[in-house]
Amino acid sequence: IKMASEDIEGDFMTTWGQKFSDEMKTWSDGKIDITVYPYGSLGDIRDINELCQYGVVGSVFSDYGWISSFVPEAQVLALHYLWPKKRAPEVLAWVMKNGKFLNILEKSFRRVGLVPLGVMWEDWMWITSKKPVYKMEDLNGVKLRLMSSKLLVEQWKAYGATPTPMSYGEIYGGLQMGLIDAQMNPIFADYSMKFFEVTDYFIKTYAEAYLGIPTVNQVLFDSLPKNAQEKMRQFWSEANLSSAKWIEEKNNSDMEKIKKERPEIEFTTFNDQEIEKMRKIAVPNYSNFSKIGGKDAQLIMDTLIKDVSDAKKALGI
């Protein structure tokens, strides 16, 4: 089985894709042999999602933004201020294990020939900008590169930014040539893709988490024995918290490397007042999802919001 990763070698999706491969190979005595292909090996991000849909590759590890071109319902994971500021990985792990969301989302994936195995926490998204951003109003007119998602575009427009969807591989050049002023990614991507070399300000708003979706071609998945299907789902469910700890440590390490290589970069975290200001704009705009989020948008959104609420209650948050 070929598994196409959205990340380069050493980053989250490729590393955890390899752990998945090792686990499945050991469990099956070599009968299930998954080869992980890092970003760029089999094409750009949109390409690899399409290859999985058509069965050219058996599996893809992508995010909610790019896979939404095929499964618009996946954009629900991009709703701003959905996840709590504290203990968010625990909330996601609870939702994946105990909630109803993933089962409903799977129906949408299956309509286009795909099966999601889980949703994985890859930490908060950071804006990296060539212009200073200390408060929401500083986003006015900022040409901000986003993943290809209608929902993301509408959300960032609401704060005053000028959203600019762009391929992952074009970001560095886009910043260098002034086609964009800023971009959004987790810290590990900002370091591994060298975006810190062409931006001077890092801003954490707690608006959006970066979440990965390990996915399998439906025909391939349904052809596997039931115990193999269950093992695949089990791996990602059990990996939620350990992978979240792994990526937190990596992001902290990569941030220190960025600070060492470019000590002049400013790191800013929005305070509670700015977060609340953005939240008051974001939540009413959830209604956009019901219009652009596909056939089961409202059901999927309502289910996820309830699952997150139930998770917070269960965890005492």
C-alpha positions as CSV (number, residue, x, y, z in Angstrom):
1,I,0.0,0.0,0.0
2,K,1.3,3.4,-0.9
3,M,0.6,6.2,1.7
4,A,1.1,9.7,0.5
5,S,2.0,12.3,3.2
6,E,1.3,16.0,3.2
7,D,4.5,16.6,5.2
8,I,8.2,16.4,4.4
9,E,10.4,13.7,6.0
10,G,10.6,14.1,9.8
11,D,7.4,16.1,10.2
12,F,4.2,14.9,11.8
13,M,2.3,13.2,9.1
14,T,5.3,11.4,7.6
15,T,6.6,10.3,11.0
16,W,3.3,9.1,12.3
17,G,2.5,7.5,8.9
18,Q,5.7,5.5,9.3
19,K,4.7,4.5,12.9
20,F,1.3,3.3,11.5
21,S,3.2,1.4,8.8
22,D,5.5,-0.3,11.3
23,E,2.5,-1.2,13.5
24,M,0.5,-2.7,10.7
25,K,3.4,-4.7,9.3
26,T,4.2,-6.2,12.7
27,W,0.6,-6.9,13.5
28,S,0.0,-8.6,10.2
29,D,3.3,-10.5,10.0
30,G,4.2,-8.6,6.9
31,K,1.0,-9.1,5.0
32,I,0.1,-5.4,5.2
33,D,3.1,-3.5,4.0
34,I,2.6,0.3,3.8
35,T,5.2,2.6,2.2
36,V,5.1,6.2,3.2
37,Y,5.9,8.9,0.6
38,P,6.8,12.3,2.0
39,Y,5.5,15.6,0.5
40,G,6.5,16.2,-3.1
41,S,7.3,12.5,-3.9
42,L,3.9,11.9,-5.6
43,G,2.8,15.4,-6.3
44,D,1.3,18.4,-4.5
45,I,-1.2,18.2,-1.7
46,R,-4.3,18.4,-4.0
47,D,-2.7,15.7,-6.2
48,I,-2.2,13.2,-3.5
49,N,-5.8,13.5,-2.2
50,E,-7.0,12.9,-5.7
51,L,-4.7,9.9,-6.2
52,C,-6.1,8.3,-3.1
53,Q,-9.7,9.0,-4.3
54,Y,-9.0,7.2,-7.5
55,G,-7.0,4.3,-5.9
56,V,-3.7,5.1,-7.5
57,V,-2.4,5.3,-3.9
58,G,-4.1,3.3,-1.1
59,S,-3.8,6.0,1.6
60,V,-3.2,9.7,2.2
61,F,-2.5,11.7,5.3
62,S,-3.9,15.1,4.7
63,D,-5.6,18.0,6.5
64,Y,-9.2,19.3,6.7
65,G,-8.4,22.2,4.3
66,W,-7.1,20.4,1.3
67,I,-9.2,17.3,1.5
68,S,-12.3,19.6,1.7
69,S,-12.0,20.0,-2.1
70,F,-13.3,16.4,-2.3
71,V,-15.2,16.3,1.0
72,P,-16.5,19.8,1.9
73,E,-17.9,18.5,5.2
74,A,-14.3,18.1,6.4
75,Q,-14.1,21.9,6.7
76,V,-16.1,21.7,9.9
77,L,-12.7,21.0,11.6
78,A,-11.6,24.5,10.6
79,L,-14.4,26.3,12.6
80,H,-12.6,29.0,14.6
81,Y,-12.6,28.8,18.4
82,L,-14.2,25.4,18.4
83,W,-11.5,23.9,20.6
84,P,-10.7,25.1,24.1
85,K,-7.5,27.0,24.7
86,K,-6.4,24.5,27.3
87,R,-6.3,20.7,27.1
88,A,-7.5,20.7,23.4
89,P,-5.7,17.5,22.5
90,E,-7.5,15.7,25.3
91,V,-10.8,17.0,24.1
92,L,-10.1,15.8,20.5
93,A,-9.0,12.4,21.8
94,W,-12.3,12.1,23.8
95,V,-14.3,13.1,20.7
96,M,-12.6,10.5,18.6
97,K,-13.1,7.7,21.1
98,N,-16.5,8.5,22.5
99,G,-18.2,11.0,20.2
100,K,-20.5,10.4,17.2
101,F,-18.7,12.8,14.9
102,L,-16.3,10.5,13.1
103,N,-19.0,8.0,12.2
104,I,-21.1,10.7,10.6
105,L,-18.1,12.3,8.8
106,E,-17.2,8.9,7.4
107,K,-20.5,8.8,5.4
108,S,-19.4,12.0,3.6
109,F,-16.0,10.6,2.9
110,R,-17.5,7.4,1.5
111,R,-19.6,9.3,-1.0
112,V,-16.3,10.1,-2.8
113,G,-14.6,6.8,-2.3
114,L,-12.6,7.6,0.9
115,V,-12.6,6.4,4.5
116,P,-11.2,8.5,7.4
117,L,-9.4,6.6,10.1
118,G,-9.3,9.4,12.7
119,V,-8.5,13.0,13.3
120,M,-5.1,13.9,14.7
121,W,-3.9,16.9,16.7
122,E,-0.9,18.8,15.2
123,D,-1.1,21.9,17.5
124,W,-2.3,25.4,17.0
125,M,-1.8,27.3,13.8
126,W,0.5,30.4,13.9
127,I,0.3,33.4,11.5
128,T,3.8,34.3,10.3
129,S,3.8,37.8,8.9
130,K,6.0,40.4,7.3
131,K,3.9,43.0,9.0
132,P,3.4,43.4,12.7
133,V,0.1,42.0,14.1
134,Y,-0.6,42.7,17.8
135,K,-4.4,42.9,17.7
136,M,-7.2,41.8,15.4
137,E,-7.4,45.2,13.7
138,D,-3.8,44.8,12.5
139,L,-5.1,42.0,10.2
140,N,-7.0,44.5,8.0
141,G,-5.9,44.2,4.4
142,V,-3.2,41.6,5.2
143,K,-2.8,39.2,2.3
144,L,-2.9,36.0,4.2
145,R,-2.1,32.6,2.6
146,L,-4.6,29.9,3.6
147,M,-5.3,26.3,2.6
148,S,-7.9,25.8,-0.1
149,S,-11.1,26.0,1.9
150,K,-14.1,28.3,1.4
151,L,-14.9,28.3,5.1
152,L,-11.3,29.4,6.0
153,V,-11.6,32.2,3.4
154,E,-14.9,33.4,4.9
155,Q,-13.6,33.3,8.4
156,W,-10.5,35.3,7.8
157,K,-12.4,37.8,5.7
158,A,-14.6,38.5,8.7
159,Y,-11.6,39.6,10.7
160,G,-10.5,42.0,7.9
161,A,-7.8,40.0,6.3
162,T,-7.5,39.4,2.6
163,P,-7.4,35.6,2.3
164,T,-5.2,34.1,-0.5
165,P,-5.4,30.3,-1.0
166,M,-2.0,29.1,-2.3
167,S,-0.2,25.7,-2.7
168,Y,2.1,24.6,0.1
169,G,5.1,24.6,-2.2
170,E,4.5,28.2,-3.3
171,I,4.4,29.9,0.1
172,Y,8.1,30.6,0.5
173,G,8.3,32.3,-3.0
174,G,5.0,34.0,-2.4
175,L,6.3,35.7,0.7
176,Q,9.7,36.4,-0.8
177,M,8.1,38.1,-3.9
178,G,5.5,40.0,-1.9
179,L,2.5,38.1,-3.4
180,I,1.4,37.5,0.2
181,D,2.1,39.3,3.4
182,A,1.6,36.4,5.8
183,Q,0.7,32.7,6.0
184,M,-0.6,30.2,8.5
185,N,0.9,26.9,9.6
186,P,2.0,25.1,12.7
187,I,5.5,25.8,14.1
188,F,7.0,22.6,12.7
189,A,6.1,23.5,9.2
190,D,7.3,27.1,9.6
191,Y,10.7,25.7,10.5
192,S,11.0,22.8,8.1
193,M,9.7,24.8,5.1
194,K,11.9,27.8,6.2
195,F,9.0,30.3,6.3
196,F,10.7,32.0,9.2
197,E,13.4,33.2,6.8
198,V,10.9,35.4,5.0
199,T,8.7,36.6,7.8
200,D,9.4,38.7,10.9
201,Y,6.4,38.2,13.2
202,F,4.8,35.1,14.6
203,I,1.3,35.4,15.9
204,K,-0.8,32.8,17.9
205,T,-4.5,33.6,18.0
206,Y,-5.8,30.3,19.3
207,A,-8.4,30.5,16.5
208,E,-7.6,27.4,14.5
209,A,-6.0,24.0,15.3
210,Y,-4.1,22.1,12.6
211,L,-5.7,18.7,12.3
212,G,-4.6,15.8,10.2
213,I,-6.9,13.1,8.7
214,P,-5.3,9.7,7.9
215,T,-7.5,8.4,5.1
216,V,-7.8,5.2,3.1
217,N,-9.2,4.5,-0.4
218,Q,-12.7,3.0,0.2
219,V,-12.3,0.0,-2.2
220,L,-9.0,-1.0,-0.6
221,F,-10.3,-0.5,3.0
222,D,-13.5,-2.5,2.4
223,S,-11.5,-5.3,0.8
224,L,-9.5,-5.8,4.0
225,P,-10.5,-8.3,6.7
226,K,-12.6,-6.8,9.5
227,N,-9.9,-7.3,12.1
228,A,-7.4,-5.4,9.9
229,Q,-9.9,-2.5,9.5
230,E,-10.4,-2.4,13.3
231,K,-6.7,-2.5,13.9
232,M,-6.2,0.5,11.6
233,R,-8.9,2.5,13.4
234,Q,-7.5,1.5,16.7
235,F,-4.0,2.6,16.0
236,W,-5.0,6.2,15.3
237,S,-7.4,6.3,18.2
238,E,-4.8,5.1,20.6
239,A,-2.1,7.4,19.1
240,N,-4.1,10.6,19.6
241,L,-2.5,11.7,22.9
242,S,1.0,10.3,22.4
243,S,1.2,11.9,19.0
244,A,-0.1,15.2,20.5
245,K,2.7,15.1,23.1
246,W,5.3,14.2,20.4
247,I,4.3,17.2,18.2
248,E,4.2,19.6,21.2
249,E,7.8,18.7,22.0
250,K,8.8,19.0,18.3
251,N,7.1,22.4,18.0
252,N,8.8,23.7,21.1
253,S,12.1,22.5,19.8
254,D,11.6,24.0,16.4
255,M,10.5,27.3,18.0
256,E,13.8,27.4,19.9
257,K,15.7,26.7,16.6
258,I,13.9,29.6,14.9
259,K,14.7,32.0,17.8
260,K,18.3,30.9,17.6
261,E,18.6,31.4,13.8
262,R,16.6,34.6,13.7
263,P,16.5,36.2,17.2
264,E,15.0,39.4,15.8
265,I,11.6,37.6,15.1
266,E,8.8,38.7,17.4
267,F,6.5,36.1,18.9
268,T,3.1,37.4,20.0
269,T,0.2,35.5,21.6
270,F,-3.2,37.2,21.6
271,N,-4.5,38.0,25.0
272,D,-7.9,36.9,26.2
273,Q,-9.4,40.3,25.2
274,E,-8.3,39.9,21.6
275,I,-9.4,36.3,21.5
276,E,-12.8,37.2,22.8
277,K,-13.1,39.9,20.2
278,M,-12.3,37.4,17.4
279,R,-14.6,34.8,18.9
280,K,-17.6,37.1,18.9
281,I,-17.0,37.5,15.1
282,A,-16.2,33.8,14.5
283,V,-19.1,32.0,16.1
284,P,-22.0,33.8,14.3
285,N,-20.1,33.0,11.1
286,Y,-20.5,29.2,11.7
287,S,-23.7,29.6,9.7
288,N,-21.5,29.8,6.6
289,F,-20.6,26.2,7.0
290,S,-24.2,25.0,6.6
291,K,-24.1,26.7,3.1
292,I,-20.7,25.5,1.9
293,G,-20.1,22.4,3.9
294,G,-21.8,19.8,1.7
295,K,-24.9,17.6,2.0
296,D,-24.7,16.9,5.7
297,A,-23.2,20.1,6.8
298,Q,-25.7,21.1,9.5
299,L,-25.8,17.6,11.0
300,I,-22.0,17.2,11.1
301,M,-21.5,20.7,12.6
302,D,-24.2,20.1,15.3
303,T,-22.7,16.7,16.1
304,L,-19.2,18.0,16.5
305,I,-20.2,21.0,18.6
306,K,-22.1,18.6,20.9
307,D,-19.2,16.1,21.0
308,V,-16.8,18.9,22.0
309,S,-19.2,20.1,24.7
310,D,-19.7,16.6,26.0
311,A,-15.9,16.1,26.1
312,K,-15.3,19.3,28.1
313,K,-17.9,18.2,30.6
314,A,-16.4,14.7,30.9
315,L,-12.9,16.1,31.3
316,G,-14.0,18.8,33.8
317,I,-13.0,21.7,31.5
